[in-house]
Amino acid sequence: MKRRGLTVVQRRNMAGRAFVYPWFVAAIIFVLIPIVMSLIYTFSNVVIQPTGGYVLTPAGFANWIKAFTLDAFFLDYFYQGLAEVATKLPLILLFSLFAATMLNQKFKGRGFVRSMFFLPVIITSGALVYVLDTNVTSDMFANNGEEAASVMLSNADIQVLILQITNNADLASGIVGIMDQAFVILWASGVQILIFLSGLQSISTSIYESARVDGATGWETFWKITVPMILPLVVVNVLYTIIDTFSNYNSELLRYVQSTIFGKADYAYGTTLSWVYFISMFAIIMVIVFILSRLTKHYSE
């Protein structure tokens, strides 16, 4: 009896497996195994041998307890990271939505302006942002020049003006702090602007035309049509912004973890800090996603 060959579907399945299996094996070797080993490190002490290699000795929850009770630097940097996310997240989202709304309008040179907003995402990295931000700050205060003094005086004048209007020192310092972060916020909003812009362009113009025929104002159409239609994208941008802020190269906590692992060669404790950071970030993301998902469901109903 003549042996039948493989069918077209079987050959396609084999070709697909040939592409997937190497990735799957590489993921196990280079991702899954290191993750499991890092978790083992958190419950161990890593002793580097003079002749090479290392030895793991059981430590229980000592590294975890040290992170929350004995290490004052870690908690301080961790709270700073939370404050940074709480400050930057609404500012980046509001600016991204505002910029996307403006870029969605028809005007001359719209393509060039759009590319200018997205250009930082293409040419930059976290390290470059840190260098640029540091250079700007150092130029402002270099040599105690008159320009630096004028910038400092300008910021002080703004803070005094806000303090006179609001009679609230915390609010005045907070507003001035936001103004100081304008460069970073602008630099970190490229992806969010693109996501919001794609969402705005997916809304049918006939919906806005029907709303205008019914006498709806621009403000009403924005809150009753635009916002509900792009709420799922708000969830995406919130997730991206939180992860991007937590993993920012300028994060003091990430630098502290890096110095603990590579500077002090305390691999076990540094890995524990990384896991605490990851679990905390994951928990915060899950809570925010749950709240926003309920809000999106409420609007869709």
N, C-alpha and C positions, 0 to 999 in steps of 0.2 A: 504494500500500500504506500502510495506516495505521501511523503511528509509535508504537511502544510507549513508555510512560513508565518511569520508574525503579521498580524493585521495592521492597518494604518493606525488605529487607535493604540494598539500595544506598542508600536514603534514610537509614537508620540509620547506615550507614558514613560517609556524607557529614556527618551531624550530629556524629558522633564526631570526625571530622577537623577540623571547624570549631572544636571545643573544644580539640583537641590542638595544632593548628598554631600558633596565637598563642603558646601556652606554649613550644613548641619554638623558635620564632623569638626570643622573649624570652630563653630560656635561652642561645641562641647569642650574642646581643648583650650581655647583662648578666652572663653567667657564663663561658662558654667563652672569649670574646675577652679579657676581663680576666685570666683565668687564664694564657692564652698570653702576654699582654703582661707580666704579672708575672714569668713565667719568663724572658722576654727581658731584663727589667730586671736580673735577677741576674747576667747576664753582660755588663752594660754599666755605664757611668757616666752618670747623668742630670744634665745641666747645664741649669738653669733660665735662660731668656733674660730680660734686663731688659724687653724689649718684650712679653713674653708667650710662652707655649709652652715647649718644652724640646727639647734635642738629645741623642740617644743616641750615645755613643762606645764602641767595643768595649773590654771590660776583661778578657775571658777568665774565669779562675777566681779573680780577685783578691778578689772579695767573699766567696767561699766560703772561701778560705784565711784571710782576715782573721777570719772568724767563729770558726775553730777554732784559730788560732795567735796572733792579735794582740789580740783582744777578750777580756779577762779577765772583764768583767762578764757577757757572754753565757753563757759556760760556767758561771760561778758560779750565775747565775739558772736555767740549764738543769738543773743538778744539784739545785738547790733544788726545782724542779718535779718531778723524778723522785722525790725523797725525800718530797715532799708526797703524790704519788700512792701510793707504796709504804706510806705511813702511813695515809692516809684510806681507801684501797680496802678492806682487810679490815675496818676498823672500821665503815664504812658498810654493807657487806654483812652483817656479823654483826648489827648493830643492826637493819637492815631485816628480816632473816629472823626475828629474835626478836620484833620489833614485829608483823610480819605474823602470826606464829604466835599471839601473844596476841590480836590483833584478830580472828582467825578463830574464837575461842571465843565461846560464847553468854553474854552478860551484858547487864544493863540499860544502856541508853544507848550501845550499841555503835556505832550510826550516828553519833552526835555525836562519840564518841572518834575514829572513823575520819576524820571530816571535819577534826578538829583536827590530826591528823597530816599530812593532805594540804593543809591550808590554806596553809602557806608556799609551796607550788608555785603556788598560784593568785594570791596577792597580792604576791609578792616577785619580785625580780630580783637579778642579781649585784651591781648598784650598791647596792641597798637593803641587802643582806647586809653589804656593806662598811661602809656607814654605821652600821648597827646594831652591828656588831662593833667599829667604831671608837668609837662612843659608849659602849658598855659598858666598853671598856678605858679611855677617857678619864675616865669617871665613877669608875672604881676608883682612878685615880691623881690625880684632880684635887685641887688645893689641899693635897696631902699630908695629907688628913684621916685621922681615926682609923679610919674604915671601910675606907679603902684600905689602911692599915697592917695592920688585922686580917686582910684578905683575903690580903695578901702573907705575913703571918705564918702563916696557915692553910696556904697552899701550901708554905711552907718547912717547917712541922711535918710535913706529909704526906711530903715528900721525905726528911726526916730519918728518919721512921718506916720508910719503905720501905728506906732505906739500912741501917738497923739490922737489918732482917729479912733482906735479901738480900745485904748487903755488896757491892753492885754499884751504883756511882754512875751508870753509863750507864743501867741499867734504871730506877733511881729517877727520874732526870731525864726519861726517856722516858715513864714512867707519868704524871708530873705534866704533861708536855706534852700527852698524850692527854686528860687531864682538862680542860686549858685549851681544847682543841678540841671539847669536848662540844657547845657551842652550834652550831658550824658543822656538825658531823656530824649533829645532830638536824635542822638546817635543810635539809640536803642530801639527806635520805633519803626524802622524800615519794614520789617517783616509784618508787623501788626497793621501798618498802613496798607500793605499789599493785600492782606487777607480781608480787611474791611472793604477795600476798593473792589475786590472781586465779588464780595457779597452785595454791595450796592449796585454793581452793574448787572447782577442776576435778577434784580427786582424789575418786573415789567413796568414800562412807562405807562401802560394803560391804567394801572392801578392809581398812579398819581393823577392822571388825567380825569379819571372818574371822581377822585376826591376833590379836585378843583371844580369840577362841574357841580358837585354837591355843596360847594361853598367852603370847603376846608382851607384853613390857612396853612402857610408853610410850617409853622410851629406844630400844628395839629397833625399834619401828615408825617412829620418827623417822628413824633412820639407814638402815633397810632398805626403807622405803616412801616417806617424805616426801622425803628428800634425792634419791634416784634419780629421782623423778617430777618434781622441780622443777629438776634440773640444767640443762636447756636455758634456763630462765629465769635461772639464775645467769650463764650466758654473756651474756645480754641485759643484765643489770644490771651486769656487769663492763664491758661496752662503754660503756654509758651513763655509768657513774661515771667511767671514765677520760677520756672526751671532756668530760664536765661539769667535771672537775677541771682538765684541761689548758686549757680555755677559760674558766676562772673569771675574773671581773673582778678578783679580788684577786691574780692571778698577777703576780709581779714581772717575769717574762719578757715577758708580754704588754704590760705597762706600758713596759718598756724598748724593745720593738719600736715601740710607739706613739710614744714620745718620740723615737725615732730617725727615724721617718718624718715626723711632724708637727711635732716640736719642733726638730730639727736640719735638717729638710728633706733628709735623706739618703735619698732614695726607693729608690735601687738597693740600698744595703746593708740598709736596713730590710726590703725585700722579700726579700732573701736570707735574713735571719734568720727571716722568716715561713715560707719554704720549708723551711729546715732544721728548724724546729719541727714543721711538718706532716709531713715525711718521717719524723722520729724518732717522732712520735706514731703514725703509721700502722704503722711497723715494730713498735713495742711492742704495738699492738693485734693485729696479725697473729700475733705469737708467742704471746700469751696466748690468742687464739681457737683457735689450733692445739692448744695444750696442753689447754684445756678441752674442745675437740671430741673429742680422743682419750679424755679421761677420761669424757665423756658416752657415747661409743661403747662403752667398756669396761663401764660400768654397765648399758647397755642389753642387752649380750650376756649 
